């Protein structure tokens, strides 16, 4: 009986864990950063040129559209490296995880209210009414503007958490 000589085993190079690997190409990240910085600069110019209280509906709709375009562009970059959205969002399962997240959000909300109340008292003590006038000019004025403002706030919260904590944080933490 002739036995075949054992075949050499090819060395296995361990793949980097997904948590430390880049989630998208670096050129894609460069474009994302340039879009965010450029958008911030360009968005601040019309605010200074025109009144803050004008064109709420147009600004809200534009903001919602730009946020979702950013989401889609980041998603495209993730697909290039075959990274799933669930991996970026870091979904946790179970009632305990949901309770921990809810408790953390509640604690943050209470602390935020306390800090904002202190800032309001200090502003009132020093007779700083200009910030109140600016905020009043930015506030939505009717039902349509309120609904769009809520939609913009939810969109911005979702997309920016996805962009900054999900995408950019993991991308910059990669070796």
Backbone bond lengths (Angstrom), bond angles and torsions (degrees), N, CA, C in turn:
res aa  C-N    CA-C-N  psi(-1)  N-CA   C-N-CA  omega(-1)  CA-C   N-CA-C  phi
1 X - - - 1.420 - - 1.519 108.43 -
2 X 1.287 114.74 121.87 1.467 119.72 179.32 1.515 109.59 -98.98
3 X 1.289 114.01 124.96 1.470 118.19 176.55 1.517 109.11 -98.26
4 X 1.285 115.58 138.50 1.467 120.38 178.10 1.524 108.11 -72.27
5 X 1.338 115.55 142.35 1.465 117.32 178.27 1.532 109.69 -63.40
6 X 1.301 115.54 146.78 1.469 117.30 -178.82 1.525 110.94 -61.93
7 X 1.303 114.68 140.40 1.470 121.12 178.84 1.526 108.69 -79.38
8 X 1.337 116.31 137.60 1.471 117.57 177.32 1.529 109.76 -66.65
9 X 1.289 113.82 142.20 1.459 119.74 179.87 1.522 108.27 -88.48
10 X 1.317 114.91 128.45 1.467 119.63 179.64 1.519 108.83 -69.53
11 X 1.327 117.26 138.14 1.468 118.69 179.07 1.524 110.50 -64.59
12 X 1.271 114.09 140.29 1.461 120.54 179.74 1.510 108.10 -101.52
13 X 1.318 115.00 122.92 1.463 118.45 176.10 1.511 107.28 -95.66
14 X 1.305 116.17 121.14 1.469 117.48 -178.24 1.522 111.11 -67.17
15 X 1.298 114.74 135.38 1.467 119.81 176.75 1.520 108.40 -75.83
16 X 1.304 114.54 146.60 1.465 118.61 177.60 1.520 108.59 -65.50
17 X 1.323 117.08 137.83 1.459 117.84 176.24 1.518 110.51 -57.94
18 X 1.320 115.90 145.56 1.464 120.51 -175.00 1.527 111.44 -58.28
19 X 1.329 117.81 -29.00 1.454 120.47 -178.79 1.518 113.69 -66.78
20 X 1.340 117.47 -23.38 1.460 119.29 -178.74 1.523 112.36 -109.01
21 X 1.308 118.05 -7.82 1.459 120.67 179.85 1.528 109.82 -84.47
22 X 1.323 115.15 152.26 1.466 119.73 176.54 1.523 108.81 -61.81
23 X 1.311 116.74 140.06 1.462 120.73 -177.32 1.524 112.74 -94.11
24 X 1.330 116.91 -8.72 1.463 121.57 178.95 1.530 107.54 -157.23
25 X 1.328 117.53 163.76 1.470 119.30 177.30 1.533 110.92 -62.44
26 X 1.326 115.63 149.03 1.473 119.72 -177.13 1.523 112.62 -67.16
27 X 1.329 117.21 -31.05 1.465 118.52 177.42 1.532 109.96 -64.68
28 X 1.325 115.66 -33.76 1.466 120.79 178.77 1.528 109.90 -65.92
29 X 1.322 116.55 -42.41 1.464 121.33 179.02 1.520 110.76 -64.24
30 X 1.320 117.21 -39.04 1.459 120.89 177.48 1.524 110.45 -60.27
31 X 1.311 116.64 -42.84 1.465 120.20 178.88 1.529 110.12 -64.79
32 X 1.332 117.32 -41.63 1.469 121.05 179.17 1.524 110.25 -59.40
33 X 1.341 116.95 -48.39 1.471 120.84 -178.90 1.526 110.28 -62.33
34 X 1.332 117.54 -43.39 1.463 120.45 178.81 1.538 111.20 -63.51
35 X 1.323 117.22 -38.73 1.465 120.19 177.70 1.524 111.38 -64.63
36 X 1.333 116.96 -42.01 1.459 119.97 -179.19 1.520 110.79 -66.74
37 X 1.331 117.00 -46.69 1.468 120.33 -179.65 1.530 110.10 -66.72
38 X 1.323 117.01 -46.16 1.462 120.50 179.51 1.512 112.31 -62.56
39 X 1.334 116.96 -41.05 1.457 120.50 177.42 1.514 112.41 -63.16
40 X 1.331 116.47 -38.61 1.469 119.71 178.68 1.516 111.07 -65.01
41 X 1.316 116.58 -43.50 1.467 120.60 -179.86 1.532 110.26 -65.86
42 X 1.324 116.79 -47.58 1.465 120.13 -178.25 1.529 111.95 -66.95
43 X 1.329 117.07 -33.43 1.457 119.96 -178.98 1.529 111.99 -72.79
44 X 1.316 117.58 -25.22 1.466 119.56 -179.34 1.529 112.02 -77.87
45 X 1.302 118.01 -25.03 1.472 121.08 -178.27 1.526 113.07 -65.39
46 X 1.333 120.10 -49.02 1.468 118.19 179.96 1.520 112.58 -63.92
47 X 1.330 117.89 -28.14 1.459 120.65 179.46 1.524 110.65 -63.12
48 X 1.323 115.92 -38.83 1.463 119.03 179.98 1.521 111.56 -76.07
49 X 1.330 117.28 -33.19 1.462 120.57 -174.46 1.526 112.39 -78.21
50 X 1.328 117.09 -42.03 1.462 119.61 -179.50 1.518 109.25 -107.71
51 X 1.286 115.22 169.64 1.463 119.12 179.29 1.517 111.17 -65.75
52 X 1.321 116.00 147.71 1.452 120.62 -180.00 1.519 111.91 -68.22
53 X 1.307 117.30 -28.84 1.452 120.77 -174.51 1.513 114.70 -86.70
54 X 1.321 117.84 1.22 1.461 120.67 -176.24 1.524 111.50 -95.85
55 X 1.314 115.60 150.43 1.466 123.04 170.00 1.530 113.73 61.61
56 X 1.316 117.96 43.85 1.463 119.77 179.49 1.518 112.19 -60.56
57 X 1.323 117.76 -48.13 1.458 121.20 -175.24 1.522 109.97 -60.07
58 X 1.326 116.74 -46.04 1.460 120.71 179.68 1.535 111.02 -61.63
59 X 1.318 117.78 -44.13 1.471 121.12 179.48 1.518 111.93 -65.03
60 X 1.330 117.03 -41.61 1.457 120.15 -179.43 1.522 111.02 -65.52
61 X 1.340 116.91 -45.55 1.467 120.33 179.87 1.532 111.39 -64.94
62 X 1.328 116.16 -41.04 1.462 119.66 177.49 1.524 110.44 -63.14
63 X 1.322 116.37 -42.58 1.465 120.40 178.80 1.516 112.26 -61.21
64 X 1.330 116.57 -43.88 1.469 120.74 178.74 1.530 110.04 -62.30
65 X 1.326 116.61 -45.54 1.457 120.32 -179.80 1.520 112.96 -62.59
66 X 1.314 116.68 -43.78 1.469 120.79 -179.56 1.528 110.52 -65.14
67 X 1.325 117.06 -40.36 1.464 120.15 178.89 1.530 110.85 -61.07
68 X 1.337 117.46 -44.88 1.463 119.43 -178.68 1.526 111.68 -71.33
69 X 1.334 118.11 -30.74 1.468 119.49 173.26 1.526 110.62 -64.64
70 X 1.326 116.98 -40.62 1.464 120.68 175.98 1.527 110.03 -60.60
71 X 1.334 116.93 -44.56 1.467 121.21 178.14 1.530 110.71 -57.50
72 X 1.328 115.91 -49.30 1.472 119.81 -178.21 1.523 111.93 -63.42
73 X 1.330 118.18 -38.70 1.461 120.96 179.29 1.531 110.66 -66.44
74 X 1.322 117.22 -40.49 1.460 120.07 177.34 1.524 110.00 -67.02
75 X 1.311 117.15 -42.05 1.460 120.92 178.66 1.522 110.83 -59.29
76 X 1.321 117.32 -40.11 1.466 121.88 177.26 1.525 110.30 -60.58
77 X 1.340 117.47 -43.01 1.456 120.77 177.68 1.519 112.47 -63.83
78 X 1.321 116.69 -38.06 1.465 120.39 177.68 1.529 110.74 -65.38
79 X 1.309 116.55 -39.07 1.472 120.14 179.72 1.517 111.63 -64.28
80 X 1.340 117.06 -29.47 1.468 119.43 177.70 1.527 111.60 -62.69
81 X 1.325 116.96 -31.68 1.470 121.65 179.06 1.530 111.42 -102.69
82 X 1.332 116.46 7.85 1.461 122.78 179.30 1.531 112.67 56.95
83 X 1.319 115.29 45.77 1.462 121.99 176.44 1.523 107.79 -102.33
84 X 1.311 116.57 128.83 1.464 120.05 -177.03 1.526 110.86 -81.97
85 X 1.320 114.97 156.41 1.465 120.09 176.59 1.523 110.79 -64.36
86 X 1.325 117.20 -36.58 1.464 120.54 179.48 1.527 110.59 -61.56
87 X 1.315 116.46 -35.21 1.465 120.08 178.52 1.528 111.09 -67.92
88 X 1.304 117.67 -37.97 1.462 121.61 179.09 1.526 110.44 -71.41
89 X 1.320 116.85 -42.29 1.456 119.76 -178.93 1.517 112.05 -71.01
90 X 1.324 117.25 -24.41 1.458 120.39 178.69 1.521 112.39 63.27
91 X 1.322 116.15 48.04 1.459 120.20 -179.15 1.521 110.84 -58.30
92 X 1.303 114.62 135.98 1.460 120.77 174.79 1.515 107.26 -113.49
93 X 1.301 115.50 143.56 1.467 119.23 -176.76 1.513 110.86 -109.72
94 X 1.302 113.92 154.60 1.448 120.18 173.48 1.515 112.89 107.53
95 X 1.305 113.81 158.08 1.450 121.18 -178.83 1.525 111.62 -67.63
96 X 1.324 117.67 -36.54 1.464 120.81 179.82 1.531 110.50 -64.51
97 X 1.318 117.66 -43.47 1.469 120.92 179.12 1.527 110.25 -62.72
98 X 1.330 116.58 -42.40 1.455 120.20 178.42 1.522 110.49 -62.64
99 X 1.321 116.84 -43.00 1.464 121.30 178.96 1.523 112.15 -63.32
100 X 1.334 117.33 -41.14 1.469 120.73 178.07 1.525 110.90 -63.35
101 X 1.320 116.27 -43.53 1.467 120.07 178.81 1.525 111.13 -63.86
102 X 1.322 116.61 -42.72 1.457 121.35 179.77 1.533 110.90 -64.56
103 X 1.322 116.99 -41.74 1.466 121.08 179.00 1.530 110.91 -65.41
104 X 1.320 116.98 -42.39 1.468 120.32 178.57 1.524 110.59 -62.45
105 X 1.325 116.97 -42.29 1.465 120.49 178.60 1.527 110.66 -64.54
106 X 1.321 117.45 -40.43 1.461 120.90 178.59 1.520 112.33 -64.11
107 X 1.319 116.64 -43.54 1.468 120.73 178.26 1.529 109.95 -62.53
108 X 1.324 116.54 -44.68 1.463 120.32 178.40 1.522 110.60 -60.68
109 X 1.323 117.31 -42.02 1.461 121.78 -178.84 1.524 110.83 -62.23
110 X 1.334 117.43 -45.03 1.459 121.36 -179.68 1.528 110.70 -64.12
111 X 1.325 117.03 -44.15 1.471 120.53 179.46 1.533 110.17 -64.99
112 X 1.328 116.72 -39.80 1.466 120.21 178.42 1.525 111.18 -62.52
113 X 1.319 116.59 -42.62 1.465 119.59 178.09 1.522 111.11 -61.54
114 X 1.332 117.07 -41.29 1.466 120.40 179.53 1.524 111.09 -64.47
115 X 1.324 117.12 -44.05 1.473 120.81 179.49 1.524 110.28 -63.80
116 X 1.323 117.22 -45.46 1.467 120.11 179.54 1.522 111.94 -64.40
117 X 1.320 117.51 -36.64 1.463 120.15 176.40 1.522 110.71 -63.84
118 X 1.321 117.38 -40.78 1.474 120.92 177.83 1.523 110.81 -64.54
119 X 1.314 116.97 -42.22 1.466 120.24 178.26 1.525 110.03 -63.31
120 X 1.326 117.31 -40.97 1.459 120.56 177.98 1.517 112.60 -62.96
121 X 1.332 117.36 -41.86 1.467 120.98 178.48 1.525 110.34 -64.10
122 X 1.324 116.36 -43.99 1.471 120.03 179.31 1.527 110.70 -63.26
123 X 1.322 117.24 -43.11 1.469 120.49 178.21 1.525 110.66 -61.93
124 X 1.323 116.96 -39.52 1.465 120.85 178.92 1.531 111.18 -67.72
125 X 1.332 117.25 -40.70 1.466 120.96 179.67 1.524 112.15 -62.19
126 X 1.333 116.33 -35.80 1.465 120.25 -178.79 1.518 112.39 -95.45
127 X 1.324 116.87 11.87 1.471 122.96 176.96 1.529 111.62 54.77
128 X 1.302 115.29 45.09 1.467 120.86 177.89 1.523 108.79 -92.50
129 X 1.321 116.77 89.72 1.460 120.06 -178.10 1.522 112.19 -93.70
130 X 1.319 118.18 -15.90 1.467 120.27 -178.61 1.529 111.81 -59.66
131 X 1.341 120.36 -42.89 1.466 118.10 177.82 1.525 112.45 -61.54
132 X 1.329 117.81 -34.64 1.453 120.11 178.99 1.527 110.84 -67.05
133 X 1.329 117.01 -38.94 1.464 120.32 178.18 1.524 110.48 -66.58
134 X 1.317 116.69 -39.34 1.461 120.42 178.96 1.522 110.13 -65.00
135 X 1.318 116.94 -45.25 1.464 120.12 179.02 1.520 111.40 -63.75
136 X 1.327 117.35 -37.77 1.464 120.35 177.80 1.521 110.91 -63.85
137 X 1.335 117.34 -36.73 1.462 120.68 178.90 1.528 111.24 -69.49
138 X 1.324 117.39 -30.56 1.458 121.14 -179.81 1.526 113.23 -81.61
139 X 1.295 117.48 -21.18 1.467 121.99 -174.18 1.526 111.44 -68.05
140 X 1.335 116.78 143.88 1.470 119.74 175.29 1.522 110.44 -65.45
141 X 1.356 115.88 149.68 1.466 120.01 -171.94 1.524 115.03 -112.93
142 X 1.321 118.12 -16.94 1.465 119.35 -179.06 1.530 109.09 -141.12
143 X 1.336 116.40 179.63 1.464 121.17 -174.99 1.532 112.07 -61.80
144 X 1.329 117.05 -41.40 1.465 120.30 179.77 1.527 110.41 -62.40
145 X 1.322 117.14 -45.99 1.457 120.75 179.77 1.527 111.50 -66.04
146 X 1.321 117.37 -36.02 1.468 120.23 178.75 1.530 109.92 -65.25
147 X 1.338 117.38 -44.91 1.469 120.10 178.94 1.528 111.54 -63.28
148 X 1.332 116.51 -42.59 1.463 119.13 178.03 1.527 111.61 -67.06
149 X 1.316 116.83 -36.14 1.465 120.47 177.73 1.529 110.41 -64.12
150 X 1.327 116.89 -41.28 1.466 120.86 177.23 1.528 110.11 -64.11
151 X 1.336 116.70 -43.89 1.465 120.48 178.24 1.525 110.70 -62.27
152 X 1.326 117.59 -42.60 1.465 121.14 178.34 1.522 110.78 -64.12
153 X 1.321 116.98 -42.38 1.463 120.38 -179.42 1.524 111.54 -63.51
154 X 1.323 116.78 -43.48 1.470 120.18 178.19 1.520 110.96 -66.49
155 X 1.321 116.58 -43.08 1.460 120.88 179.23 1.524 110.90 -62.32
156 X 1.319 116.47 -47.96 1.469 120.12 -179.21 1.520 110.71 -62.83
157 X 1.322 117.87 -42.61 1.457 120.40 178.94 1.513 111.92 -60.65
158 X 1.318 116.66 -46.20 1.461 121.34 -179.29 1.523 111.88 -66.53
159 X 1.329 116.66 -53.60 1.461 120.74 -174.21 1.529 111.36 -67.56
160 X 1.314 118.17 -39.96 1.466 119.58 -177.98 1.523 111.77 -72.36
161 X 1.314 118.48 -34.10 1.471 119.79 172.40 1.523 109.41 -62.91
162 X 1.321 116.25 -44.00 1.456 121.62 178.11 1.529 110.41 -61.05
163 X 1.331 116.97 -45.35 1.469 120.84 -176.32 1.526 112.23 -70.36
164 X 1.326 116.96 -48.11 1.457 119.64 -172.63 1.521 112.78 -85.27
165 X 1.324 117.99 -50.60 1.461 120.06 -176.58 1.516 111.98 -82.56
166 X 1.317 117.49 -32.55 1.452 119.93 -178.77 1.512 112.55 -85.59
167 X 1.320 116.07 -56.81 1.460 120.62 -172.48 1.525 112.53 -84.10
168 X 1.329 117.45 -62.98 1.467 120.06 -173.14 1.525 113.10 -64.83
169 X 1.307 117.78 -39.85 1.463 119.94 -179.89 1.520 110.71 -61.96
170 X 1.302 117.32 -44.65 1.481 120.21 178.58 1.515 111.46 -70.59
171 X 1.308 116.68 -35.78 1.458 119.36 -178.98 1.531 110.97 -67.47
172 X 1.323 116.71 -43.37 1.475 119.77 -179.10 1.517 112.24 -75.83
173 X 1.328 118.22 -19.81 1.470 120.95 177.37 1.518 111.54 -82.73
174 X 1.330 117.14 -12.50 1.459 120.80 -179.18 1.531 110.60 -71.34
175 X 1.326 115.61 145.72 1.485 118.23 178.81 1.513 112.81 -69.46
